[in-house]
Amino acid sequence: MSTLQSGPALGTHPAGGSLPSRAETREQLSRATYDLLVIGGGILGISVAWHASQSGLRVALVDGGDFAGATSSASSKLLHGGLRYLQTGAVKLVAENHFERRAVSTQVAPHLANPLTFYLPVYKGGPHGAAKLGAGVFAYSALSAFGDGVGHVISPARARRAVPELRTDRLKAVAVYGDDQMNDARMALMTVRAAVESGATVLNHAEVTGLRFTGGRVTGAELRDRMDGTEFGVGARLVLNATGPWVDHLRTMEDPAAAPSIRLSKGAHLVLKRTAPWKAALATPIDKFRITFALPWEDMLLLGTTDEEYEGDPGDVAVNERDIAQILDEASLSVRDQQLSRDLITYSFAGLRVLPGGPGDTSKAKRETVVTEGIGGMLSVAGGKWTTFRHIGRTVMNKLAALPGHPLADHMEPIADLPKKLPLPGISNPNAVAHRLLIDGGGTGPSMAPDTARHLATHYGSLAFDIVRLANEHPELGRRIHPDAPEIWAQVVYARDHEWAETVDDVLRRRTTLTIRGLATDEIRSQVEDLLSKRA
């Protein structure tokens, strides 16, 4: 294996303009009184912190684990309008989702979102007929103003040319539509960066051990730095509980008698090596309401998802044998057996959807955002979906502005006056960035391998040039971390110094995709840990 040899020299390569140390950040959090303390670094909390700091509020964001360390990096990696919502007649919702999806993919983060063609196979005896699905994908594309083309129906033979592993026995037709996909962890991380560039102070791996009260009102939180055990506190005029599956746990810190406000649904996924190129994704109807996906993603194949009520500890959610069997069984409706061998599985993950409390099948529940206010004035927000993360941030900001007594209104610019489609850091045309890296390493050195150039362009945008510059200044950092993956060692140093990576999993699971690809060997993990220990 060709990997970079660890050694003390690695510590002499900090990326320029590094982040403040954890001790410096803790000191800053302890000394200031913030307008808003956001507890929870999933995409919902991150989006609120971004919008709040944009509006002029003094914002702090903390999370007990890594940013996007739980559900926000365990999604199906899609930005989509929600085709299944047409089943329930939610036309307005689909149109709104499409608006947000296209805003993100074309104006906010075109460097992080990729258009993806979807095939919806129609099998003899299936839950839907070709005419119905053809009309459905046409309506779906119309609700996005045909920005992804016109939904239509194609023959099985034509579909098989784009997806060689498509099962064609009993296949009558294939409906075609367009949506987008992303690397959810990278999208969340860039949004954290946007919040910091707008003035927010952030700290991951900082666990809330209790809430602060002044005259019965929640006015901050007590925290413990999980990296070294240091205890500290943060004061704030208003606290927002955005802890996702843990939202009710924090609500009981405010009020031990607080009734549950949410329920949880588990979604499991499998990642497999691909046995052939896929030029489209499969969205296969399981019944009248559920769809199973087979998605080409990061040069792998992503299968899922499940949808069942979950009542255990959110920290214990994991993929089990029943999940694996269900996902493979459902995928086999439209994917050939050779692609579904268990030997091809490189990784599995599960996340928890946060749904409004109440009875009924979780698979039919709406992905609504729930906002509650506790007896101590703490706001709790949960739910929603990745596609509408910007909309949720704006919705919460409007709620903050309208609170009784308007505690924050005088300190914040009206949300309506903020830029509607503010881009995330690194915004660029990823094709142009990749082309530049291929030609001359972005003007800083030799040309790059095509897969590495494409990987950097679609995960960092124009910030890729900073990584390449680091690699050119220290050639050993330009080597691949693993020979079968595009990532280079400069990304580890960059993650350490610019992207709040504190643990090996922060780097290999969320800043890069080596764990998901099944390539995070013990040797690589050891070398990454060595690099992290040499933080400047």
C-alpha positions as CSV (number, residue, x, y, z in Angstrom):
1,M,0.0,0.0,0.0
2,S,1.3,3.4,-0.9
3,T,0.6,5.6,2.1
4,L,2.4,8.6,3.6
5,Q,4.8,7.6,6.3
6,S,4.0,9.2,9.7
7,G,6.6,11.2,11.4
8,P,7.3,14.4,13.4
9,A,7.9,16.3,10.1
10,L,4.2,16.2,9.5
11,G,3.6,18.6,12.3
12,T,5.6,21.3,10.5
13,H,2.9,21.7,7.8
14,P,0.0,23.7,9.2
15,A,-2.4,25.1,6.7
16,G,-2.2,28.9,6.6
17,G,-4.7,31.0,8.6
18,S,-5.5,28.1,10.9
19,L,-8.5,28.1,13.2
20,P,-8.2,29.3,16.8
21,S,-7.4,26.5,19.3
22,R,-10.1,24.9,21.4
23,A,-8.8,26.6,24.5
24,E,-9.0,30.0,22.7
25,T,-12.6,29.2,21.5
26,R,-13.6,28.1,25.0
27,E,-12.3,31.3,26.4
28,Q,-14.2,33.3,23.9
29,L,-17.4,31.4,24.6
30,S,-17.0,31.8,28.3
31,R,-16.3,35.6,28.3
32,A,-19.0,36.8,25.9
33,T,-22.7,37.0,26.3
34,Y,-24.3,35.9,23.1
35,D,-27.7,36.9,21.6
36,L,-28.3,33.3,20.6
37,L,-26.8,30.1,21.7
38,V,-27.6,27.2,19.3
39,I,-27.2,23.8,20.9
40,G,-26.9,21.2,18.1
41,G,-24.6,21.1,15.1
42,G,-26.8,19.2,12.7
43,I,-27.9,21.0,9.5
44,L,-30.9,22.6,11.2
45,G,-28.9,24.2,14.0
46,I,-26.1,25.1,11.5
47,S,-28.6,26.8,9.2
48,V,-30.1,28.9,12.0
49,A,-26.6,29.9,13.2
50,W,-25.8,30.9,9.6
51,H,-28.9,33.0,9.2
52,A,-28.7,34.5,12.7
53,S,-25.1,35.6,12.3
54,Q,-26.0,37.1,8.9
55,S,-28.8,39.1,10.5
56,G,-26.3,40.7,12.9
57,L,-26.9,38.6,16.0
58,R,-23.9,37.5,18.1
59,V,-24.2,33.7,17.8
60,A,-22.6,30.7,19.4
61,L,-23.0,27.1,18.1
62,V,-22.0,24.0,20.1
63,D,-22.5,20.3,19.6
64,G,-21.7,17.3,21.8
65,G,-20.2,15.4,18.8
66,D,-19.0,16.5,15.4
67,F,-20.8,18.9,13.1
68,A,-23.3,16.8,11.2
69,G,-22.1,13.8,13.2
70,A,-25.4,12.0,13.5
71,T,-28.5,12.2,11.3
72,S,-27.3,15.0,9.1
73,S,-24.5,12.8,7.7
74,A,-26.8,9.7,7.5
75,S,-29.2,10.9,4.9
76,S,-29.9,9.5,1.4
77,K,-27.7,12.4,0.1
78,L,-30.5,13.9,-1.9
79,L,-31.8,17.3,-2.6
80,H,-35.2,16.6,-4.0
81,G,-38.7,17.9,-4.5
82,G,-40.3,14.8,-2.9
83,L,-42.0,12.8,-5.7
84,R,-44.0,10.8,-3.2
85,Y,-45.7,13.9,-1.9
86,L,-47.6,14.1,-5.1
87,Q,-49.4,10.9,-3.9
88,T,-51.0,12.9,-1.1
89,G,-51.8,16.0,-3.3
90,A,-49.2,18.2,-1.7
91,V,-48.5,20.1,-4.9
92,K,-47.5,23.3,-3.2
93,L,-45.1,21.5,-0.9
94,V,-43.4,19.8,-3.9
95,A,-43.1,23.2,-5.7
96,E,-41.6,24.8,-2.6
97,N,-39.1,21.9,-2.3
98,H,-38.1,22.2,-6.0
99,F,-37.5,26.0,-5.5
100,E,-35.2,25.3,-2.6
101,R,-33.5,22.4,-4.3
102,R,-32.7,24.4,-7.4
103,A,-31.6,27.4,-5.4
104,V,-29.0,25.3,-3.6
105,S,-27.9,23.4,-6.7
106,T,-27.6,26.4,-9.0
107,Q,-26.9,29.5,-6.9
108,V,-26.0,28.6,-3.3
109,A,-23.8,25.5,-3.7
110,P,-23.3,24.4,-7.3
111,H,-19.9,23.1,-6.3
112,L,-21.4,20.7,-3.8
113,A,-24.6,19.6,-5.6
114,N,-24.8,17.4,-8.6
115,P,-27.8,16.8,-11.0
116,L,-28.9,13.2,-11.1
117,T,-31.3,11.4,-13.5
118,F,-33.7,9.1,-11.8
119,Y,-35.3,6.0,-13.4
120,L,-38.6,4.9,-11.9
121,P,-39.2,1.3,-13.2
122,V,-42.7,0.0,-13.9
123,Y,-42.9,-3.8,-13.4
124,K,-45.8,-6.0,-14.3
125,G,-47.9,-6.4,-11.1
126,G,-46.2,-3.4,-9.4
127,P,-48.1,-0.8,-7.3
128,H,-48.3,1.8,-10.1
129,G,-48.9,1.7,-13.9
130,A,-46.8,3.2,-16.6
131,A,-49.5,5.8,-17.5
132,K,-49.8,7.0,-13.9
133,L,-46.1,7.2,-13.3
134,G,-45.6,8.9,-16.7
135,A,-48.1,11.6,-15.7
136,G,-46.6,11.8,-12.3
137,V,-43.0,12.5,-13.5
138,F,-44.4,15.0,-16.0
139,A,-46.2,16.9,-13.3
140,Y,-43.1,16.7,-11.0
141,S,-40.9,18.3,-13.7
142,A,-43.6,20.9,-14.4
143,L,-43.5,21.9,-10.7
144,S,-39.8,22.7,-11.1
145,A,-40.5,24.7,-14.2
146,F,-38.9,22.0,-16.3
147,G,-35.5,23.1,-15.0
148,D,-34.4,19.5,-15.2
149,G,-36.0,18.6,-18.4
150,V,-39.5,17.1,-19.1
151,G,-40.4,14.0,-17.1
152,H,-41.1,11.2,-19.6
153,V,-41.2,7.4,-20.1
154,I,-38.5,5.3,-21.9
155,S,-38.2,1.7,-22.9
156,P,-36.5,-1.0,-20.8
157,A,-33.8,-1.4,-23.4
158,R,-32.8,2.2,-23.3
159,A,-32.8,2.3,-19.5
160,R,-30.6,-0.8,-19.4
161,R,-27.9,1.0,-21.4
162,A,-27.6,3.6,-18.7
163,V,-28.0,1.2,-15.8
164,P,-26.5,-2.1,-16.8
165,E,-27.5,-3.7,-13.5
166,L,-31.2,-2.9,-14.0
167,R,-33.4,-6.0,-13.7
168,T,-35.5,-6.2,-16.9
169,D,-37.6,-9.3,-16.5
170,R,-41.3,-8.2,-16.2
171,L,-40.2,-4.6,-16.7
172,K,-42.8,-2.7,-18.8
173,A,-41.4,0.8,-18.9
174,V,-39.3,3.3,-17.1
175,A,-40.4,6.8,-16.0
176,V,-37.6,9.4,-16.0
177,Y,-37.2,12.6,-13.8
178,G,-34.4,14.8,-12.4
179,D,-33.3,15.8,-8.9
180,D,-30.0,16.5,-7.2
181,Q,-27.6,14.7,-4.9
182,M,-24.8,15.9,-2.6
183,N,-22.3,14.8,0.1
184,D,-24.3,15.8,3.1
185,A,-21.4,16.0,5.5
186,R,-19.5,18.4,3.2
187,M,-22.6,20.6,2.6
188,A,-23.1,20.9,6.4
189,L,-19.4,21.7,6.9
190,M,-19.4,24.5,4.3
191,T,-22.5,25.9,6.0
192,V,-20.7,25.9,9.3
193,R,-17.9,27.8,7.6
194,A,-20.4,30.3,6.2
195,A,-21.7,30.9,9.7
196,V,-18.2,31.5,11.1
197,E,-17.4,33.9,8.2
198,S,-20.5,35.8,9.2
199,G,-19.3,36.1,12.8
200,A,-20.5,33.0,14.6
201,T,-18.4,31.2,17.2
202,V,-18.5,27.4,17.0
203,L,-17.2,24.4,18.9
204,N,-17.8,20.7,18.3
205,H,-17.3,17.9,20.8
206,A,-18.7,20.2,23.5
207,E,-21.4,18.4,25.5
208,V,-24.1,20.3,27.4
209,T,-24.1,19.1,31.0
210,G,-26.8,21.6,32.2
211,L,-28.7,24.8,31.5
212,R,-28.2,28.1,33.1
213,F,-31.2,29.9,34.6
214,T,-31.7,33.5,35.6
215,G,-35.0,34.3,37.2
216,G,-36.5,31.1,35.9
217,R,-35.4,31.9,32.3
218,V,-32.8,29.8,30.4
219,T,-29.8,32.1,29.9
220,G,-27.1,29.7,28.7
221,A,-25.6,26.3,29.2
222,E,-22.8,24.5,31.1
223,L,-20.6,22.5,28.9
224,R,-17.8,19.9,29.0
225,D,-15.1,19.7,26.3
226,R,-15.1,16.0,25.4
227,M,-11.6,16.3,24.0
228,D,-9.9,17.1,27.3
229,G,-12.7,17.2,29.9
230,T,-12.5,21.0,30.5
231,E,-15.7,22.4,31.9
232,F,-17.0,25.9,30.9
233,G,-20.2,27.9,30.4
234,V,-21.8,30.0,27.8
235,G,-24.2,32.8,28.5
236,A,-26.9,33.9,26.0
237,R,-30.1,36.0,25.9
238,L,-31.8,33.1,24.1
239,V,-31.1,29.4,23.8
240,L,-32.2,27.3,20.8
241,N,-32.4,23.6,21.2
242,A,-31.6,22.1,17.8
243,T,-30.4,18.7,19.0
244,G,-32.5,16.6,16.6
245,P,-33.2,13.1,18.1
246,W,-32.1,14.4,21.5
247,V,-34.4,17.4,21.5
248,D,-36.7,16.1,24.2
249,H,-33.7,15.2,26.4
250,L,-32.6,18.8,26.5
251,R,-36.2,19.9,27.0
252,T,-36.3,17.9,30.2
253,M,-33.3,19.8,31.4
254,E,-35.4,22.9,31.2
255,D,-38.6,21.2,32.5
256,P,-38.4,17.7,34.0
257,A,-42.2,17.4,33.4
258,A,-42.0,18.3,29.7
259,A,-44.1,16.0,27.6
260,P,-42.5,14.3,24.5
261,S,-42.8,16.5,21.4
262,I,-41.4,14.2,18.7
263,R,-41.1,10.6,17.6
264,L,-38.3,9.0,15.7
265,S,-38.0,7.0,12.6
266,K,-34.9,5.0,11.7
267,G,-33.5,5.1,8.2
268,A,-30.8,2.6,7.3
269,H,-28.5,2.6,4.2
270,L,-26.0,0.3,2.7
271,V,-22.9,1.3,0.6
272,L,-21.6,-1.2,-2.0
273,K,-18.9,-1.3,-4.6
274,R,-20.3,-1.0,-8.1
275,T,-20.0,-3.8,-10.6
276,A,-20.7,-1.6,-13.6
277,P,-21.0,2.2,-14.3
278,W,-24.3,3.7,-13.5
279,K,-25.5,6.8,-15.4
280,A,-28.8,7.1,-13.5
281,A,-30.3,6.3,-10.2
282,L,-33.2,3.9,-9.5
283,A,-36.2,4.9,-7.5
284,T,-38.3,1.7,-7.2
285,P,-41.8,1.8,-5.8
286,I,-42.2,-0.7,-2.9
287,D,-45.9,0.0,-2.3
288,K,-48.2,3.0,-2.9
289,F,-46.2,5.2,-0.5
290,R,-42.6,3.9,-0.2
291,I,-39.8,4.0,-2.6
292,T,-36.4,2.3,-2.3
293,F,-33.3,4.0,-3.9
294,A,-30.3,2.7,-5.7
295,L,-28.0,5.7,-6.1
296,P,-24.6,6.1,-7.7
297,W,-22.7,8.2,-5.2
298,E,-19.0,8.8,-4.6
299,D,-18.1,6.1,-7.2
300,M,-20.1,3.6,-5.0
301,L,-23.7,2.5,-4.9
302,L,-26.0,3.7,-2.1
303,L,-29.0,1.6,-1.2
304,G,-32.0,2.4,1.1
305,T,-33.7,3.4,3.0
306,T,-35.8,1.8,5.8
307,D,-38.5,3.6,7.7
308,E,-39.6,2.3,11.0
309,E,-40.4,3.7,14.4
310,Y,-37.4,3.9,16.8
311,E,-37.7,4.1,20.6
312,G,-34.2,3.4,21.8
313,D,-31.3,5.7,22.8
314,P,-30.5,7.9,19.7
315,G,-26.8,7.3,20.4
316,D,-27.3,3.6,19.9
317,V,-28.9,3.7,16.4
318,A,-27.2,1.3,14.1
319,V,-27.8,-1.0,11.1
320,N,-28.7,-4.5,12.1
321,E,-29.1,-7.8,10.2
322,R,-32.9,-7.2,9.7
323,D,-32.1,-3.8,8.0
324,I,-29.5,-5.3,5.7
325,A,-31.9,-8.1,4.6
326,Q,-34.7,-5.7,4.0
327,I,-32.6,-3.2,2.0
328,L,-31.1,-6.0,-0.2
329,D,-34.5,-7.6,-0.6
330,E,-36.2,-4.4,-1.7
331,A,-33.3,-3.5,-4.0
332,S,-33.6,-6.8,-5.7
333,L,-37.0,-5.7,-7.2
334,S,-35.0,-3.7,-9.7
335,V,-31.3,-4.5,-9.3
336,R,-29.7,-7.6,-10.6
337,D,-28.4,-10.2,-8.0
338,Q,-24.7,-9.8,-8.9
339,Q,-24.7,-6.2,-7.8
340,L,-26.3,-7.1,-4.4
341,S,-23.7,-9.6,-3.1
342,R,-23.0,-9.0,0.5
343,D,-19.3,-9.2,-0.3
344,L,-19.7,-5.8,-2.1
345,I,-20.9,-4.0,1.0
346,T,-18.2,-1.5,2.3
347,Y,-20.2,0.4,4.9
348,S,-23.6,0.8,6.4
349,F,-25.2,3.7,8.4
350,A,-28.4,4.6,10.0
351,G,-30.0,8.0,11.0
352,L,-33.1,9.1,12.8
353,R,-35.8,11.2,11.2
354,V,-37.4,13.5,13.7
355,L,-41.2,13.5,13.2
356,P,-44.1,15.3,14.9
357,G,-45.4,13.3,17.9
358,G,-48.6,11.4,17.3
359,P,-50.0,8.1,16.0
360,G,-49.8,6.6,12.5
361,D,-47.2,5.0,10.2
362,T,-43.9,6.8,10.2
363,S,-43.5,6.2,6.4
364,K,-46.6,8.4,5.8
365,A,-45.7,11.1,8.3
366,K,-44.9,14.6,6.9
367,R,-41.4,15.9,7.4
368,E,-42.6,18.9,9.3
369,T,-40.5,21.3,11.4
370,V,-41.7,21.4,15.0
371,V,-41.0,24.6,17.1
372,T,-41.9,24.7,20.8
373,E,-41.2,27.1,23.6
374,G,-40.5,25.8,27.1
375,I,-41.4,27.3,30.5
376,G,-37.9,28.7,30.7
377,G,-38.1,30.4,27.4
378,M,-35.9,28.0,25.5
379,L,-36.9,27.4,22.0
380,S,-36.8,23.9,20.6
381,V,-36.8,23.1,16.9
382,A,-36.7,19.7,15.2
383,G,-37.7,18.0,12.1
384,G,-37.7,19.1,8.5
385,K,-35.6,17.7,5.7
386,W,-32.2,18.4,4.1
387,T,-33.6,20.0,0.9
388,T,-35.2,22.8,2.8
389,F,-32.4,23.6,5.2
390,R,-32.2,27.3,4.2
391,H,-36.0,27.7,4.5
392,I,-36.0,26.2,8.0
393,G,-33.3,28.6,9.0
394,R,-35.3,31.5,7.8
395,T,-38.5,30.2,9.4
396,V,-36.8,29.9,12.8
397,M,-35.4,33.5,12.4
398,N,-38.9,34.8,11.8
399,K,-40.0,33.0,14.9
400,L,-37.1,34.7,16.9
401,A,-38.1,38.1,15.6
402,A,-41.7,37.6,16.7
403,L,-41.1,36.3,20.2
404,P,-43.2,38.0,22.9
405,G,-41.3,41.1,24.2
406,H,-39.1,41.0,21.0
407,P,-35.9,40.1,22.9
408,L,-33.8,39.9,19.8
409,A,-35.7,42.0,17.3
410,D,-33.8,45.2,18.1
411,H,-30.5,43.4,17.5
412,M,-31.2,41.7,14.2
413,E,-31.7,42.8,10.7
414,P,-35.1,41.7,9.3
415,I,-34.7,38.3,7.6
416,A,-36.5,39.7,4.6
417,D,-33.6,42.2,4.1
418,L,-31.0,39.5,3.9
419,P,-29.7,38.1,0.6
420,K,-32.1,35.5,-0.6
421,K,-29.6,33.1,-2.1
422,L,-26.3,33.8,-0.3
423,P,-23.7,31.3,-1.6
424,L,-21.7,29.0,0.5
425,P,-17.9,29.3,0.6
426,G,-16.0,27.9,-2.4
427,I,-18.8,28.6,-4.8
428,S,-17.6,27.9,-8.3
429,N,-18.2,25.9,-11.4
430,P,-16.7,22.5,-10.3
431,N,-16.0,21.6,-13.9
432,A,-13.9,24.7,-14.3
433,V,-12.1,24.0,-11.1
434,A,-11.4,20.4,-12.1
435,H,-10.2,21.5,-15.5
436,R,-7.8,24.0,-14.0
437,L,-6.4,21.4,-11.6
438,L,-5.9,19.0,-14.5
439,I,-4.0,21.5,-16.5
440,D,-1.6,23.1,-14.0
441,G,-2.6,22.2,-10.5
442,G,-4.6,25.4,-10.2
443,G,-1.6,27.5,-11.2
444,T,0.4,26.4,-8.2
445,G,2.2,23.3,-9.5
446,P,2.0,20.2,-11.6
447,S,-1.2,18.8,-13.0
448,M,-3.3,16.4,-10.9
449,A,-4.7,13.0,-11.5
450,P,-8.2,13.3,-13.0
451,D,-10.0,11.5,-10.2
452,T,-8.3,13.7,-7.5
453,A,-9.0,16.9,-9.4
454,R,-12.6,16.0,-9.8
455,H,-12.9,15.0,-6.2
456,L,-11.4,18.2,-4.8
457,A,-13.5,20.4,-7.2
458,T,-16.8,18.7,-6.1
459,H,-16.1,18.7,-2.4
460,Y,-14.4,22.1,-1.9
461,G,-15.1,24.2,-5.0
462,S,-12.6,27.0,-5.3
463,L,-11.2,26.2,-1.9
464,A,-9.6,23.2,-3.6
465,F,-6.8,25.5,-4.7
466,D,-5.8,26.1,-1.0
467,I,-5.5,22.3,-0.6
468,V,-3.4,22.0,-3.8
469,R,-1.2,24.8,-2.7
470,L,-0.5,23.0,0.5
471,A,0.3,19.8,-1.3
472,N,2.6,21.6,-3.7
473,E,4.5,23.3,-0.9
474,H,4.9,19.9,0.9
475,P,5.0,17.3,-1.8
476,E,4.5,14.4,0.6
477,L,1.0,15.8,1.3
478,G,0.1,15.4,-2.4
479,R,0.2,11.7,-2.2
480,R,-2.9,9.6,-2.1
481,I,-4.1,8.5,1.4
482,H,-5.1,5.1,-0.1
483,P,-4.2,4.0,-3.7
484,D,-7.9,3.1,-4.4
485,A,-9.3,6.5,-3.5
486,P,-8.8,10.1,-4.8
487,E,-8.2,11.8,-1.4
488,I,-4.7,13.2,-0.7
489,W,-3.0,13.8,2.6
490,A,-3.2,17.6,2.3
491,Q,-7.0,17.1,3.0
492,V,-6.2,15.8,6.4
493,V,-4.1,18.7,7.3
494,Y,-6.7,21.1,5.9
495,A,-9.5,19.3,7.8
496,R,-7.4,19.7,11.0
497,D,-6.6,23.4,10.5
498,H,-9.6,24.7,8.7
499,E,-12.6,22.3,9.2
500,W,-12.7,21.6,13.0
501,A,-11.6,17.9,12.6
502,E,-10.7,16.6,16.1
503,T,-11.0,12.8,15.8
504,V,-10.0,10.2,13.2
505,D,-13.6,9.6,12.4
506,D,-14.2,13.4,11.8
507,V,-11.6,13.1,9.1
508,L,-12.2,9.7,7.5
509,R,-16.0,9.6,7.8
510,R,-17.1,13.2,7.3
511,R,-14.3,15.4,5.8
512,T,-13.4,12.6,3.4
513,T,-15.2,9.4,2.3
514,L,-12.5,6.8,3.1
515,T,-14.5,5.1,5.8
516,I,-17.6,4.9,3.6
517,R,-15.5,3.3,0.8
518,G,-14.2,0.7,3.2
519,L,-10.6,2.0,2.9
520,A,-10.0,3.3,6.5
521,T,-7.3,0.8,7.3
522,D,-5.7,0.6,10.7
523,E,-2.5,2.0,9.2
524,I,-4.3,5.0,7.7
525,R,-6.2,5.6,11.0
526,S,-3.0,5.6,12.9
527,Q,-1.3,8.1,10.5
528,V,-4.4,10.4,10.6
529,E,-4.3,10.3,14.4
530,D,-0.6,11.2,14.3
531,L,-1.4,14.2,12.0
532,L,-4.2,15.4,14.3
533,S,-1.9,15.2,17.3
534,K,0.5,17.7,15.6
535,R,-2.1,20.5,15.5
536,A,-0.2,23.8,15.2
